[in-house]
Amino acid sequence: MEIEIDFTKNAQQNAQDYFSRSKKAKHKAEGAEKSIDELKEALNSISAAPKKGRVLRYSEKEWYEKFNWFFTSNSLLAIGGRSAQQNELINSKYFLEGDVFFHADVFGASVTILKEGVGAPREIKEEVAQFAACYSRAWEEGSSANVYSLKRDQVSKSKEKGSLGTGSFLLSGEREWYKNVPLELAAFTEEKKEKVHDATLEKVMIAPLSSCKALGINNYIRISPGNTKKSDAAKLIAKRLGYEDIDYIMQHLPAGSFSIK
């Protein structure tokens, strides 16, 4: 142990200095202990406080989210191309036996596929027909549309290379028709059951209103053709649903302008 001695002072004065230093050190130690106790108390009160969930978007997207998508009233998945290239991809990779092909009777419409939908009831197919109608140029024109559906063996590409453009197909056989399909969708959040760090995971689904109601969703936004530009509509939907990813909503809205109800 080293002791510092001031030779300009006598023994009593040096002893008095050490006594003063020890009192200051003791006072600092008591202050530090008090601060530690206060910090512990604050941390304990935070831990004991009720935790509120935060709304987050999914950190990982499902494979179908690169397309337009929704789940029907009976939980079947429907996907639609957002470009001619995606229409081509859907036909070549995701359109399988047992699926149903939907297309609005409008040039340049989205290819929409109802997965495992061959045996689906008419009302379910009508939901998908409405979805297909909304993702066509009919939305920009603000009018209803006629839609038809076909099975896998009725849709093909020409065997002659280059005879059909990207996203165009050969259609054969009798079509099932859905006439004067109204243009209206609902935007709402679909809650995922799992919880991560007490945060509820949600994503926005844009689907026919009947599908929304079948899921028991009460907080939804009705969208139809109107005068509000797409970017403003996406911001408004995001704000009303409390959803942070405006770009995701933008990507999954039909082309054109909107009326928000």
C-alpha positions as CSV (number, residue, x, y, z in Angstrom):
1,M,0.0,0.0,0.0
2,E,1.4,3.4,-1.0
3,I,0.9,6.5,1.2
4,E,1.5,10.0,-0.1
5,I,3.2,12.3,2.4
6,D,3.4,16.1,2.1
7,F,6.8,16.9,3.7
8,T,5.8,20.6,4.0
9,K,3.2,19.5,6.6
10,N,3.7,17.8,9.9
11,A,2.2,14.4,10.8
12,Q,-1.0,15.9,12.3
13,Q,-1.7,18.0,9.1
14,N,-1.1,15.0,6.8
15,A,-3.4,12.9,9.0
16,Q,-6.1,15.6,8.7
17,D,-5.7,15.6,4.9
18,Y,-6.3,11.9,4.7
19,F,-9.3,12.2,7.0
20,S,-10.8,14.9,4.7
21,R,-10.2,12.8,1.6
22,S,-11.8,9.7,3.2
23,K,-14.9,11.7,4.1
24,K,-15.2,13.0,0.5
25,A,-14.6,9.4,-0.9
26,K,-17.3,8.1,1.4
27,H,-19.7,10.8,0.4
28,K,-19.1,10.0,-3.3
29,A,-19.5,6.3,-2.7
30,E,-22.8,6.9,-0.9
31,G,-24.0,9.1,-3.8
32,A,-23.0,6.4,-6.3
33,E,-24.9,3.8,-4.4
34,K,-27.9,6.0,-4.3
35,S,-27.8,6.6,-8.0
36,I,-27.4,2.9,-8.6
37,D,-30.5,2.2,-6.4
38,E,-32.5,4.9,-8.2
39,L,-31.5,3.4,-11.6
40,K,-32.5,-0.1,-10.5
41,E,-35.9,1.2,-9.3
42,A,-36.5,2.9,-12.6
43,L,-35.6,-0.2,-14.6
44,N,-37.8,-2.4,-12.4
45,S,-40.8,0.0,-12.9
46,I,-40.3,-0.1,-16.7
47,S,-40.1,-3.9,-16.7
48,A,-43.3,-4.1,-14.6
49,A,-45.2,-1.6,-16.8
50,P,-47.7,-3.1,-19.3
51,K,-46.2,-3.5,-22.8
52,K,-48.0,-2.1,-25.8
53,G,-47.7,-3.9,-29.2
54,R,-46.3,-2.0,-32.1
55,V,-47.5,-2.5,-35.7
56,L,-44.8,-3.7,-38.0
57,R,-44.7,-4.9,-41.6
58,Y,-43.4,-8.4,-42.3
59,S,-39.7,-8.6,-42.4
60,E,-39.9,-11.4,-44.9
61,K,-42.3,-11.5,-47.8
62,E,-44.1,-14.6,-49.0
63,W,-43.4,-15.8,-52.5
64,Y,-46.8,-14.6,-53.8
65,E,-46.3,-11.0,-52.6
66,K,-44.3,-10.2,-55.7
67,F,-47.6,-10.4,-57.5
68,N,-51.0,-8.8,-56.9
69,W,-52.6,-11.3,-54.5
70,F,-55.5,-12.0,-52.0
71,F,-57.1,-14.9,-50.2
72,T,-60.7,-15.7,-51.2
73,S,-63.6,-16.1,-48.7
74,N,-62.8,-19.8,-48.5
75,S,-59.0,-19.2,-48.1
76,L,-57.9,-20.0,-51.6
77,L,-54.9,-18.0,-52.9
78,A,-55.3,-15.8,-56.0
79,I,-52.4,-14.1,-57.7
80,G,-52.2,-11.7,-60.6
81,G,-49.4,-10.3,-62.8
82,R,-48.3,-6.7,-62.4
83,S,-46.7,-6.6,-65.9
84,A,-46.5,-8.6,-69.1
85,Q,-43.3,-10.3,-67.8
86,Q,-45.1,-11.4,-64.6
87,N,-48.1,-12.6,-66.6
88,E,-45.6,-14.8,-68.5
89,L,-44.0,-16.0,-65.3
90,I,-47.3,-16.9,-63.7
91,N,-48.3,-19.0,-66.8
92,S,-45.0,-20.8,-67.0
93,K,-44.3,-21.4,-63.4
94,Y,-47.3,-21.0,-61.1
95,F,-50.3,-22.0,-63.3
96,L,-50.8,-25.7,-62.6
97,E,-53.4,-28.4,-63.1
98,G,-56.3,-27.7,-60.9
99,D,-55.8,-23.9,-61.1
100,V,-58.2,-21.6,-62.9
101,F,-57.1,-18.8,-65.3
102,F,-59.0,-15.4,-65.2
103,H,-58.7,-12.5,-67.6
104,A,-60.7,-9.4,-68.1
105,D,-62.0,-9.0,-71.6
106,V,-59.8,-5.9,-72.0
107,F,-56.5,-5.5,-73.8
108,G,-53.5,-5.5,-71.5
109,A,-55.3,-6.9,-68.4
110,S,-53.6,-8.9,-65.6
111,V,-53.4,-12.7,-65.8
112,T,-55.0,-13.9,-62.6
113,I,-54.8,-17.4,-61.3
114,L,-57.0,-19.0,-58.6
115,K,-54.8,-21.7,-57.1
116,E,-56.6,-25.1,-56.7
117,G,-59.8,-23.4,-57.9
118,V,-61.3,-25.8,-60.4
119,G,-63.8,-27.1,-57.9
120,A,-64.5,-23.7,-56.2
121,P,-68.1,-22.5,-56.1
122,R,-69.3,-19.8,-58.4
123,E,-69.3,-17.1,-55.7
124,I,-65.6,-17.7,-55.1
125,K,-64.8,-17.5,-58.8
126,E,-66.8,-14.2,-58.9
127,E,-64.5,-12.8,-56.3
128,V,-61.5,-13.6,-58.4
129,A,-63.2,-12.3,-61.5
130,Q,-63.8,-9.0,-59.7
131,F,-60.1,-8.9,-58.7
132,A,-59.1,-9.5,-62.3
133,A,-61.4,-6.8,-63.6
134,C,-60.0,-4.3,-61.1
135,Y,-56.4,-5.0,-62.3
136,S,-57.2,-4.2,-65.9
137,R,-57.5,-1.0,-68.0
138,A,-61.2,-0.9,-67.1
139,W,-60.1,0.7,-63.7
140,E,-58.6,3.6,-65.6
141,E,-61.7,4.0,-67.6
142,G,-63.9,3.8,-64.5
143,S,-66.3,1.3,-66.0
144,S,-67.3,-2.3,-65.2
145,A,-65.7,-5.2,-67.2
146,N,-66.5,-8.6,-68.5
147,V,-64.2,-11.4,-67.3
148,Y,-63.7,-15.0,-68.4
149,S,-62.0,-18.0,-66.9
150,L,-60.3,-21.1,-68.4
151,K,-58.6,-24.3,-67.2
152,R,-54.9,-25.2,-67.5
153,D,-55.3,-27.2,-70.7
154,Q,-57.1,-24.3,-72.4
155,V,-54.1,-21.8,-72.1
156,S,-50.9,-22.3,-74.0
157,K,-48.1,-20.6,-75.9
158,S,-47.6,-21.0,-79.6
159,K,-45.0,-23.6,-80.6
160,E,-43.6,-21.2,-83.1
161,K,-41.0,-19.0,-81.4
162,G,-41.9,-15.3,-81.5
163,S,-45.4,-15.8,-82.8
164,L,-46.9,-14.4,-79.5
165,G,-45.6,-11.5,-77.5
166,T,-44.6,-11.6,-73.9
167,G,-47.7,-12.1,-71.7
168,S,-49.9,-13.2,-74.6
169,F,-51.3,-16.7,-74.8
170,L,-53.3,-19.1,-77.1
171,L,-56.8,-19.7,-75.6
172,S,-59.1,-22.5,-76.7
173,G,-62.4,-24.1,-75.8
174,E,-65.4,-22.7,-74.0
175,R,-65.0,-19.9,-71.5
176,E,-66.9,-19.3,-68.3
177,W,-68.1,-15.7,-68.3
178,Y,-68.7,-13.1,-65.5
179,K,-70.6,-10.1,-67.0
180,N,-70.5,-6.5,-65.9
181,V,-68.2,-7.1,-63.0
182,P,-68.1,-4.0,-60.7
183,L,-64.8,-2.3,-59.9
184,E,-64.4,-2.1,-56.2
185,L,-61.9,-3.4,-53.7
186,A,-61.2,-3.2,-50.0
187,A,-57.9,-2.4,-48.3
188,F,-57.3,-3.8,-44.8
189,T,-54.6,-5.2,-42.6
190,E,-54.3,-9.0,-42.1
191,E,-52.9,-9.8,-38.7
192,K,-50.4,-12.6,-38.4
193,K,-50.9,-14.8,-35.3
194,E,-47.3,-15.0,-34.1
195,K,-45.8,-12.2,-32.0
196,V,-42.2,-11.0,-32.1
197,H,-41.0,-9.0,-29.1
198,D,-44.6,-8.2,-28.3
199,A,-45.1,-6.6,-31.7
200,T,-48.1,-7.6,-33.8
201,L,-47.1,-8.4,-37.3
202,E,-49.5,-7.1,-40.0
203,K,-49.6,-6.6,-43.7
204,V,-52.0,-4.9,-46.0
205,M,-54.3,-7.0,-48.2
206,I,-56.2,-5.5,-51.1
207,A,-59.1,-7.8,-52.0
208,P,-62.8,-7.8,-53.1
209,L,-65.1,-6.6,-50.3
210,S,-66.8,-10.0,-50.0
211,S,-63.5,-11.6,-49.1
212,C,-62.8,-8.9,-46.5
213,K,-66.2,-9.4,-44.8
214,A,-65.7,-13.2,-44.8
215,L,-62.6,-12.7,-42.7
216,G,-64.6,-10.7,-40.2
217,I,-62.6,-7.5,-40.9
218,N,-64.5,-4.4,-39.6
219,N,-61.8,-1.8,-40.2
220,Y,-61.4,-1.6,-43.9
221,I,-61.2,1.1,-46.7
222,R,-63.3,0.8,-49.8
223,I,-61.5,1.9,-53.0
224,S,-62.9,2.4,-56.4
225,P,-62.0,4.4,-59.5
226,G,-62.0,8.2,-58.8
227,N,-60.0,11.4,-59.0
228,T,-57.3,10.8,-56.3
229,K,-53.9,10.0,-57.8
230,K,-52.3,6.7,-56.8
231,S,-49.5,8.1,-54.6
232,D,-52.0,10.2,-52.6
233,A,-54.4,7.2,-52.3
234,A,-51.5,5.0,-51.0
235,K,-50.6,7.6,-48.3
236,L,-54.2,8.0,-47.2
237,I,-54.7,4.2,-46.9
238,A,-51.4,3.8,-45.0
239,K,-52.4,6.6,-42.6
240,R,-55.9,5.3,-41.9
241,L,-54.7,1.7,-41.4
242,G,-51.6,2.7,-39.4
243,Y,-49.3,0.9,-41.8
244,E,-45.8,2.2,-42.4
245,D,-44.9,0.8,-45.8
246,I,-46.5,3.1,-48.3
247,D,-44.4,1.7,-51.2
248,Y,-45.9,-1.8,-50.5
249,I,-49.4,-0.4,-50.9
250,M,-48.4,1.6,-54.0
251,Q,-47.1,-1.6,-55.6
252,H,-50.4,-3.5,-55.0
253,L,-52.9,-0.9,-56.0
254,P,-54.4,-1.0,-59.5
255,A,-53.1,1.4,-62.1
256,G,-55.1,4.7,-62.3
257,S,-56.8,7.0,-59.8
258,F,-59.0,6.3,-56.8
259,S,-62.0,7.2,-54.7
260,I,-61.4,6.4,-51.0
261,K,-64.5,5.6,-48.8
